[in-house]
Structure formats: structure tokens, C-alpha cells
Amino acid sequence: MYEEVRDYAELLDEILVKIKNKNLPDNDQKKLLLSEFLGNICNGSTANLTARYIGLTLNSRNKKWRSNLSQIAEKLTDEESLARLKQNEVRSLEDLAKFLEGEQAEAAARIRGER
């Protein structure tokens, strides 16, 4: 799971940079992969165990994140909506990136036996 969290964190970082630079190609398969991941995070019964873990952990910290990430997931699949991504939605993605980074650090510490 650690590797999957790392992969999703890297994917999110890459997409965030492209969004901020307004350089996200129409046919970018990575944004669709991120959209799927965000949707899975919001779906408590997903078969994706990493997404389920992230969703449960986020849910225990903040209840309102779910609708925001769900809306962002939809916007990532539609070019017109993506172009109108709001600043608070970009911040939500940045917050998720920070959260994933923290989860990655904790998992690495557990692997090394530090926790």
C-alpha cells in the first residue's frame, strides 16, 4: 500500500503542476486516473483498498472533504469544467497532496520500525 500511496501522491503532484500552469492536455490519461482515484476515495465500498484507506482516514479528520473531491473528480473528466476549477478546489487538491505526503512518511517510518 505504501507504494500505491506514493504513486498516487506523485500523480496528484504532477496533475496539480499542470493545472496551475494551465498545461493539462485534453487527452491526458493521468488526469482520468486521478479522477478515478478521487472517485474511489469518496466511495467507501470501493475495491481499491488504498483509496478506501485514504477515504476512511480523511473521513475521520474532516467530514466535508467528500463532496469537494467528488466534484473535482467529475471536473477532471470534462475540459470545460476543468478550465473553471475554483481556487478552493485547487486548495483541496493541495491539501490532499499534503495528506498523502504525511501518510507516506508515516508508512515509511513504520517500515523502518520507527513507529
N, C-alpha and C positions, 0 to 999 in steps of 0.2 A: 504494500500500500504506500510506503514511503516514496517509492519511485514514481508511482502514479500521481501522488500529490505534487511531487517535483515537476513532473511533465505538465500537469495542468497549470501549475504556477508559472512555468516558462511560457506556456501557450497564452495565458492571460496577459503576462507582461508584454509579449510580442504584439498581441492584438491592441492592448492599451496604447503602445507607442504608435501604432499605425492609426488608431483613432485620433490621437492627439495631433498627429502630423497630417491628418486628413488624407492618408495614403493607404486606404483599405480597398484593394481591388474588388470588383464586383464578384468575381468567381473565386474568391479566396476560400478554399475548403477549410482552412483553420478556423475562420470565424464561425462556420457551421458546426465544427467540432466543439468550439467553445459554447455555442448556443445550446447544443445538446447537453453538454456538461452542466450548464446553468439550469436547464430544464430538469435534469436529473437531480440536482441539488434540491430543487423545490418539490420534487416528487418523493415523498417519504417511503414509497414502496418500490423504488427503482431497483433493478437487478445490479446496478453499478454500485458496488459496496463502498468504493471511495467516495462517490457522490453522496451516498446515504450517510456515511460517517460525517462528512463535511456539513451536510444539511442538519443532522441531529446536533452537532456541536454548535453550529450557528444558531439554531433554534433555542438552545439553552441559554444563549447570551443575549439574543435580540429577536423579538417576535416579528418585527415589521420588515425584515430583510427579504422575506419570501416573495411578496408581491413585486417588489422592486426588481429582484433578479429575474423573476418570471417575465416581466415586461421587457427587460433588456435582452433576454434570450430571444424573444419574438422579434425585437428590432434588429438583431444581428442577422436575421434571415431575410430582411426586407431593406433594400437600398435606400428607399425614400425615408423610411423610419429611422434608419441608422444615421442618415445625414442630419436628422433632427434630434439626435441623442442629447439629452439635457445634461447640464453640468452636474446636477446631483446624481445622475445615473453613472456618469464617468467616475464620480467620487465613490459610488457604491462598488464599482469595479476595482478601484484603487484600494478600498477597504478590504475587499475580498482578497486581493493580491497580498496585502499585508498579513491578513489572517492565514492564508496558505503558507506564507513565508514562516510565520510563527509555528504553524503545525509541522512544517518541515524541520525546523530547528529542534522542536521537541522530540520528534521521531528520531532524528539523528542522535540526539542525546541519549534516548532510550537504547538505541542500537549500540552505542558506545558504553552503555552501562552507567551513565551519569545520572539517571533518574529512575 
